[in-house]
């Protein structure tokens, strides 16, 4: 077993902040209910917190990578002021239907692709066998499942409570805080089944 630290791989839009469609402006950063409390619990439990997000709005020309970087810097600043340390942000700028040629490509980094997860695991020496992934779409959890991450948590939105059935062994929760409370209260990730 790896001597690395366990991590929480977090989706961004719809999991941490309100998903208002291609969110990139700092003034549109709105944390979902319970998120800061949940991230605080996970931070206190010594998890490496890593955000991995698809940002296809770059390929579609809705915003730039500089916009995303500024958004992430503000998110990190606000969370840090609440005692939450995000170890890293990773994002995929690509979308096959994009209008910006350099980004309108198929890639390995767009979730459920594995490239960004593998980069995070190597950079932060993460022990995947003790890690978790939290997202509001099944595509946020497919990559982690392939990499052997046992704790898979699907945030179900009130506006979209019935996600499709899946072969993934996910636990369905009402929000990040619900997942964080369970994760922080036990070392046993094997219970993360549907």
CORBELNOR-V294941 format. One record per residue. SS is DSSP state (@ for helix, = for strand, . for the rest). OMEGA is omega as a letter, one per 30 degrees, with the letter a starting at -180 (NA if undefined). D_LAST is the distance of its C-alpha to the last C-alpha in Angstrom with 1 decimal. Layout:
# CORBELNOR-V294941
ss = [SS | SS]
omega = [OMEGA | OMEGA]
d_last = [D_LAST | D_LAST]
This chain:
# CORBELNOR-V294941
ss = [. | . | . | . | = | . | = | = | = | = | . | . | = | . | . | . | = | . | . | . | . | . | . | . | . | @ | @ | @ | . | . | = | . | . | . | @ | @ | @ | @ | @ | @ | @ | @ | @ | @ | . | . | . | = | = | = | = | = | = | = | . | . | . | . | . | . | . | . | . | . | @ | @ | @ | @ | @ | @ | @ | @ | @ | @ | @ | @ | @ | @ | @ | @ | . | . | . | . | . | . | . | = | = | = | = | = | . | . | . | . | . | . | . | . | . | . | . | . | . | . | . | . | . | . | . | . | . | . | @ | @ | @ | @ | @ | @ | @ | @ | @ | @ | . | = | . | @ | @ | @ | . | = | = | = | = | . | . | . | @ | @ | @ | @ | @ | @ | @ | @ | . | . | . | . | = | = | = | = | = | . | = | . | . | = | . | . | . | . | . | . | . | . | . | = | = | = | = | . | . | @ | @ | @ | @ | @ | @ | @ | @ | @ | @ | . | . | . | @ | @ | @ | . | . | .]
omega = [a | l | a | l | l | a | l | l | a | l | a | a | a | l | l | a | l | l | a | l | l | a | l | a | a | a | l | a | a | l | l | a | l | a | a | l | a | l | l | l | a | l | l | l | l | l | l | a | a | l | l | a | l | l | a | l | l | l | a | l | a | l | a | l | l | l | l | l | l | l | l | l | l | l | l | a | a | l | l | l | l | l | a | a | l | a | a | l | l | l | l | a | a | l | a | l | a | l | l | a | a | a | a | a | l | a | l | a | l | l | g | l | a | a | a | l | a | l | l | a | a | a | a | l | a | l | a | a | l | a | a | l | a | l | a | l | l | l | l | a | a | l | l | l | l | a | l | l | a | a | a | a | a | l | a | a | l | a | a | a | a | l | l | l | a | l | l | l | a | l | a | a | a | a | a | a | l | l | a | l | a | a | a | a | a | l | a | l | a | l | a | l | a | NA]
d_last = [25.2 | 26.3 | 28.2 | 26.8 | 25.1 | 21.4 | 20.6 | 18.5 | 18.6 | 18.9 | 19.3 | 22.4 | 23.0 | 20.6 | 18.8 | 21.9 | 24.7 | 25.2 | 25.0 | 28.3 | 28.6 | 30.1 | 30.4 | 33.1 | 35.7 | 35.7 | 36.6 | 33.3 | 31.2 | 29.3 | 26.6 | 23.8 | 23.7 | 22.6 | 22.3 | 25.4 | 24.4 | 21.0 | 22.6 | 25.2 | 22.9 | 21.4 | 25.0 | 26.2 | 23.6 | 25.4 | 22.8 | 24.3 | 23.4 | 23.6 | 23.3 | 22.9 | 23.7 | 25.0 | 28.4 | 29.7 | 32.1 | 34.4 | 34.7 | 35.3 | 38.0 | 36.6 | 36.9 | 37.8 | 36.3 | 38.6 | 37.0 | 33.5 | 35.0 | 36.7 | 33.6 | 31.7 | 34.7 | 34.7 | 31.0 | 31.6 | 34.7 | 33.2 | 30.2 | 32.7 | 34.9 | 32.0 | 31.6 | 28.7 | 29.5 | 27.8 | 28.6 | 28.6 | 28.0 | 27.5 | 27.8 | 28.4 | 31.4 | 31.2 | 30.6 | 32.1 | 33.5 | 35.1 | 38.8 | 39.6 | 40.4 | 39.5 | 35.9 | 35.5 | 34.1 | 31.2 | 29.9 | 27.4 | 26.6 | 25.1 | 21.3 | 19.5 | 22.5 | 22.6 | 26.1 | 25.5 | 22.7 | 25.1 | 27.9 | 26.1 | 25.1 | 28.7 | 30.4 | 28.6 | 28.1 | 24.4 | 22.6 | 19.4 | 18.1 | 17.9 | 16.9 | 14.3 | 14.1 | 13.9 | 14.7 | 14.9 | 14.7 | 12.7 | 16.0 | 15.7 | 12.9 | 14.2 | 17.1 | 15.5 | 13.2 | 16.5 | 18.2 | 16.1 | 14.6 | 11.7 | 10.6 | 9.1 | 9.3 | 9.9 | 12.7 | 13.2 | 17.0 | 18.8 | 20.8 | 18.0 | 15.1 | 13.8 | 12.6 | 12.7 | 10.1 | 9.3 | 9.2 | 7.9 | 5.2 | 4.8 | 4.8 | 7.2 | 10.5 | 14.0 | 15.8 | 16.5 | 18.0 | 15.0 | 13.2 | 16.6 | 17.2 | 14.3 | 15.0 | 18.7 | 18.6 | 17.2 | 18.0 | 15.0 | 12.6 | 11.2 | 9.0 | 6.9 | 3.8 | 0.0]
